[in-house]
Amino acid sequence: MGERRSHGGMEAPAALAPPWRGGRPEDHQLPSVRGLVSADFTVVGAGLAGLSTAYHLLRYAPGADVVVVDAGHPAAGASGHGTGLLGPRAGPPVDRAIRRHGPDTARRMHRASEDAVAGALELCRALDVPVRTGEQLVAARSPEGLARLSGQSAAYRALGLDVPPLSAAGVRERIDVPCQAGLLHRQAATLDPLHLTAALARACAANGARLYGRSPVLDHRATGTGGTRLLFPRGELRTSAGVFAVNGGAGVLGLPVGTVAPLEVHAIATEPLKPTAREALGEASGASLVDASRLAPYFRLTPDGRLVLGGGRASLPGPPGTAGARQDDRARLATWRWLTERMRALHPLLADAAVTHHWTGRIGVTLDDLPVVGPLAGSPGMWFIGGCCGHGLALSIAHGAYVARQLVEGRVDGVDGSPAALPWHRSAGPRLPLGGTGRWLLRRHLDRLDREVRSTKHGVSD
């Protein structure tokens, strides 16, 4: 793949990045950590979760000495490569959550994700980040998807949650794609995730935070005086408290948080569509669509009329230069081709739509689908945030606010069952070593899911 078709039938290379990265300079000018640096609070990771933590630390403790440090620069990772769908979802699907955790916890999980969406929208208003509010539709476009949708609809109804079912006609009133049924999340939005991350970085700096880039953490250890010492290539940082907001990078740093697997996911974006195509795909309502089937495509429109579509194969990247890495290169091309085919099959008006951008992003995934947000064992005052399993746009912001409050107030909510605690407040998730047999097992599972979604015919005939 890696190409787009022009109207004259010629082929041109597609940009290997989201469309919102073009024309916006990235901040590579941040200083790196050199010599001895100290701070009251240190945030490792300048994505949405880390910057949200720093932003809220400065709200809850004005004048605090806050440092944010990143191996690259703000939004270099997942936060700058997401597809920009802001909607409620946390943990496993709601029917599975009831079976695993009981109805009370399942209800709290969903309501916490709704609160996270509301918090993200409030933050966007405060930072003057453009947002397109609208509904999010979960649509069944295959028999497997319909079965999953039916179970989730019954579970929402049993929990008394306001997630009404939609008929096929109800979905097509909003987005004109073939489907069998749907569910409606009323409070949702779409936005440019890079814009939000950059706005958070600017707000943190304006409020007194010190930001460092190009500073990978080489080692971390307790100081013996109640703090933590972080080592970098050209310096070290001593901090009283803070957070590792590194998501799937937990394994590289050897953090004891269980397994947060760094999976690679895929997306494409088209050229700006014609008005008739934009109208058919929900421009008036601002709705976005998520397929009920696992790994099946999901999409939204951008303000300039592009269709952004993600989904397909999720892969555990192999180490650079290995046979696994070369296999990943081939899989990326195949997945982008598959996404292009599925995009053009969504509606006749997309048959000739040119793909101008394709890219990958890395998410953090846990074996039980729940995030890990809690104090870090063996590192006094340090917390960890990660493992949102592809639903991190709203959750990352909420997690940052939550951890900032715990750090400032010096408490650990949830130990005594406090209602203020997140339903997934924990210091570690299940463990699956990602070397040897564990890596092979996870790759086999992901390959099986990929085969299933490729063999499923999505959509119904009129």
Residue pairs with C-beta under 8 A, 6 or more apart in sequence:
1 14
1 333
1 334
1 336
1 337
1 340
1 355
1 358
2 13
2 14
2 16
2 333
2 336
2 358
3 11
3 12
3 13
3 14
3 355
4 11
4 12
4 13
4 14
4 271
4 354
4 355
4 356
5 11
5 352
5 354
5 355
6 12
6 354
7 352
7 354
14 268
14 355
14 356
14 357
14 358
15 22
15 356
15 357
15 358
16 357
16 358
16 359
17 357
17 359
18 80
18 81
18 194
18 267
18 269
18 308
18 357
18 359
19 269
19 302
19 304
19 306
19 308
19 356
19 357
20 192
20 193
20 194
20 195
20 302
21 80
21 194
24 194
24 198
26 73
26 75
26 76
27 73
27 74
27 198
27 201
27 213
28 73
28 213
28 214
29 213
30 70
30 73
30 211
30 212
30 213
30 214
31 212
31 213
32 212
32 213
32 214
32 215
32 232
32 233
32 234
32 235
33 69
33 212
33 215
33 232
33 234
33 235
33 236
33 237
34 234
34 235
35 234
35 235
36 235
36 236
36 237
36 238
37 67
37 212
37 235
37 236
37 237
37 238
38 65
38 237
38 238
38 239
39 65
39 66
39 67
39 210
39 237
39 238
39 239
39 240
39 242
40 61
40 64
40 65
40 66
40 239
40 240
40 241
41 54
41 57
41 61
41 64
41 65
41 66
41 67
41 239
41 240
41 241
41 242
41 407
42 66
42 67
42 68
42 69
42 228
42 230
42 237
42 239
42 241
42 242
42 243
43 50
43 51
43 53
43 54
43 57
43 66
43 67
43 68
43 69
43 242
43 243
43 245
44 50
44 69
44 70
44 217
44 230
44 242
44 243
44 244
44 245
44 246
45 70
45 77
45 243
45 244
45 245
45 246
45 247
45 249
46 68
46 69
46 70
46 73
46 74
46 75
46 76
46 197
46 201
46 211
46 213
47 74
47 75
47 77
47 78
47 79
47 80
47 197
47 245
47 247
47 396
48 79
48 193
48 196
48 197
48 200
48 392
48 393
48 396
48 397
48 400
49 79
49 245
49 247
49 385
49 386
49 392
49 396
49 397
49 399
49 400
50 68
50 70
50 243
50 245
50 385
50 400
51 68
51 74
51 197
51 200
51 201
51 204
51 400
52 123
52 200
52 396
52 397
52 398
52 399
52 400
52 401
52 404
53 243
53 245
53 385
53 399
53 400
53 401
53 403
53 404
53 407
54 66
54 68
54 200
54 204
54 209
54 400
54 404
55 123
55 200
55 203
55 204
55 207
55 400
55 404
56 400
56 401
56 404
56 405
57 64
57 66
57 404
57 407
57 408
58 64
58 66
58 204
58 207
58 208
58 209
59 404
60 404
60 405
60 408
60 409
61 408
62 207
63 208
64 408
65 210
66 204
66 208
66 209
66 210
67 209
67 210
67 211
67 212
67 237
67 239
67 242
68 201
68 204
68 209
68 210
68 211
68 212
69 211
69 212
69 213
69 215
69 217
69 230
69 232
69 237
70 76
70 211
70 212
70 213
70 215
71 214
71 215
71 216
71 217
71 249
72 213
72 214
73 213
73 214
74 80
74 197
74 198
74 200
74 201
74 211
74 213
75 193
75 194
75 197
75 198
75 201
77 247
77 361
77 362
78 247
78 361
78 362
78 363
78 364
78 392
79 193
79 194
79 197
79 396
80 193
80 194
80 197
81 193
81 267
81 359
81 360
81 361
81 362
82 193
82 361
82 392
82 393
83 193
83 267
83 298
83 300
83 308
83 309
83 310
84 190
84 191
84 192
84 193
84 300
84 302
84 308
84 393
85 136
85 188
85 190
85 288
85 290
85 298
85 300
85 393
86 117
86 120
86 121
86 131
86 188
86 189
86 190
86 191
86 393
86 394
87 117
87 136
87 185
87 188
87 189
87 288
87 290
87 394
88 110
88 113
88 114
88 116
88 117
88 136
88 185
88 187
88 188
88 394
89 113
89 391
90 109
90 110
90 112
90 113
90 116
90 370
90 371
90 388
90 391
90 395
90 423
90 424
91 97
91 109
91 369
91 370
91 371
91 389
91 423
91 424
92 100
92 368
92 369
92 370
93 148
93 151
93 152
93 155
94 106
94 109
94 110
94 152
94 155
94 156
94 159
94 161
95 151
95 152
95 154
95 155
96 369
97 105
97 106
97 109
97 110
97 155
98 106
98 155
98 158
98 159
100 368
101 109
101 423
103 158
103 159
105 423
106 155
106 159
107 159
107 160
107 161
108 423
109 423
109 424
110 156
110 159
110 161
111 161
112 398
112 422
112 423
113 391
113 394
113 395
114 187
115 398
116 394
116 395
116 397
116 398
117 187
117 188
117 189
117 394
118 187
119 394
119 397
119 398
119 401
120 189
120 393
120 394
120 397
120 398
121 131
121 133
121 189
123 129
123 196
123 200
123 397
124 130
124 131
124 191
124 196
125 131
127 196
127 199
127 200
127 203
128 199
129 191
129 192
129 195
129 196
129 199
130 191
130 192
130 195
130 303
131 189
131 190
131 191
132 189
132 190
132 191
132 286
132 303
133 188
133 189
133 286
134 188
134 189
134 190
134 282
134 285
134 286
134 287
134 288
135 174
135 184
135 185
135 186
135 188
135 285
135 286
135 287
135 288
136 184
136 185
136 188
136 287
136 288
136 289
136 290
137 166
137 171
137 174
137 175
137 182
137 183
137 184
137 185
137 287
137 288
137 289
137 290
138 149
138 152
138 182
138 183
138 185
138 289
138 290
138 291
138 292
139 145
139 149
139 171
139 177
139 179
139 181
139 182
139 289
139 290
139 291
139 292
140 146
140 148
140 149
140 179
140 180
140 181
140 182
140 291
140 292
140 293
141 177
141 178
141 179
141 180
141 291
141 292
141 293
141 296
141 458
141 459
141 460
142 293
142 296
142 456
142 457
142 458
142 459
144 293
144 452
144 456
145 180
145 291
145 292
145 293
145 296
145 458
146 180
146 181
146 292
148 292
148 293
149 181
149 182
149 183
149 292
150 181
152 183
152 292
153 163
153 165
153 183
156 163
156 183
162 186
163 183
163 184
163 185
164 183
164 184
165 181
165 182
165 183
165 184
166 181
166 182
166 183
166 184
167 181
167 182
168 178
168 179
168 180
168 181
168 182
168 460
170 182
170 184
171 177
171 179
171 181
171 182
171 289
172 178
172 179
174 282
174 285
174 287
175 280
175 281
175 282
175 285
175 287
175 289
176 280
176 281
176 347
177 281
177 289
177 346
177 347
177 459
178 459
178 460
178 461
178 462
179 459
179 460
180 460
183 292
188 287
188 288
189 286
190 286
190 288
190 300
190 301
190 302
192 302
193 393
201 211
204 211
205 211
215 232
215 233
215 234
215 235
216 232
216 233
217 230
217 231
217 232
217 253
218 231
218 232
218 233
219 230
219 231
220 228
220 229
220 230
220 231
220 253
220 379
220 382
221 228
221 229
221 231
222 228
222 229
222 378
222 379
222 380
223 229
223 238
223 380
226 240
226 380
226 381
227 238
227 239
227 240
227 241
227 380
227 381
228 238
228 239
228 241
228 242
228 379
228 380
228 381
228 382
229 236
229 237
229 238
230 236
230 237
230 238
230 239
239 381
239 382
240 381
241 380
241 381
241 382
241 407
242 381
242 382
242 383
242 407
243 382
243 383
243 384
243 385
243 403
243 407
244 250
244 253
244 255
244 376
244 382
244 383
244 384
244 385
244 386
245 384
245 385
245 386
245 396
245 400
246 253
246 255
246 384
246 386
247 260
247 262
247 362
247 363
247 364
247 385
247 386
247 387
247 388
247 392
248 260
248 261
248 262
248 263
248 362
248 363
248 364
248 365
248 386
249 262
250 257
250 260
250 364
250 384
250 386
251 259
251 260
251 262
251 434
255 376
255 384
256 376
256 377
256 378
256 427
256 428
257 372
257 376
257 384
257 386
257 387
257 427
257 428
257 429
258 366
258 367
258 372
258 428
258 429
258 430
258 431
259 366
259 367
259 429
259 430
259 431
259 432
259 433
259 434
260 364
260 365
260 366
260 372
260 386
260 387
260 429
261 316
261 364
261 365
261 366
261 432
261 434
261 442
262 316
262 317
262 362
262 363
262 364
263 314
263 315
263 316
263 362
263 363
263 364
263 365
263 446
264 314
264 315
264 316
264 317
264 328
264 332
264 360
264 361
264 362
265 310
265 311
265 312
265 314
265 360
265 361
265 362
265 363
265 390
266 310
266 311
266 312
266 313
266 332
266 335
266 336
266 339
266 358
266 359
266 360
267 308
267 309
267 310
267 311
267 339
267 358
267 359
267 360
267 361
268 308
268 309
268 310
268 336
268 339
268 340
268 343
268 355
268 357
268 358
268 359
269 302
269 306
269 307
269 308
269 309
269 355
269 356
269 357
269 358
270 306
270 307
270 309
270 343
270 350
270 353
270 354
270 355
270 356
271 306
271 353
271 354
271 355
271 356
272 304
272 305
272 306
273 281
273 301
273 305
273 306
273 307
273 349
273 350
273 353
274 349
275 305
276 349
277 307
277 347
277 349
277 350
277 353
278 301
278 305
280 347
280 349
281 299
281 301
281 307
281 346
281 347
282 288
282 289
282 301
283 301
283 305
288 298
288 299
288 300
289 298
289 299
289 300
290 298
291 297
291 298
291 311
291 458
293 453
293 456
293 458
294 449
294 452
294 453
295 311
295 312
295 313
295 314
295 449
295 450
295 452
295 453
296 311
296 453
296 456
296 458
297 309
297 310
297 311
297 312
297 339
297 342
297 343
297 346
297 458
298 309
298 310
298 311
299 307
299 308
299 309
299 310
299 343
299 346
300 307
300 308
301 307
301 308
302 308
306 356
307 343
307 350
307 353
309 339
309 342
309 343
310 339
311 339
311 342
311 453
312 335
312 338
312 339
312 342
312 450
312 453
313 331
313 334
313 335
313 338
313 446
313 450
314 365
314 446
314 449
314 450
315 328
315 331
315 443
315 446
316 434
316 439
316 442
316 443
316 446
317 324
317 325
317 328
317 362
318 324
318 325
318 326
318 327
318 328
319 325
332 360
336 355
336 358
338 454
339 358
340 355
342 458
343 350
343 353
343 355
344 350
344 351
344 352
344 353
345 458
345 459
346 459
363 388
363 389
363 390
363 392
364 386
364 387
364 388
364 389
364 392
365 387
365 389
365 390
366 372
366 387
366 389
366 429
366 430
367 429
367 430
367 432
368 429
368 430
369 389
370 387
370 389
370 424
370 426
370 429
371 385
371 386
371 387
371 388
371 389
371 395
371 399
371 422
371 424
372 384
372 385
372 386
372 387
372 424
372 426
372 427
372 428
372 429
373 383
373 384
373 385
373 399
373 402
373 403
373 422
373 424
373 425
373 426
374 383
374 384
374 412
374 425
374 426
374 427
374 428
375 382
375 383
375 384
375 412
375 427
376 382
376 383
376 384
376 427
377 427
377 428
381 407
383 403
383 406
383 407
384 427
385 396
385 399
385 400
385 403
387 429
388 395
388 396
388 399
399 422
402 422
406 412
406 413
413 420
413 421
413 425
414 420
414 421
414 422
414 425
432 438
432 441
432 442
434 442
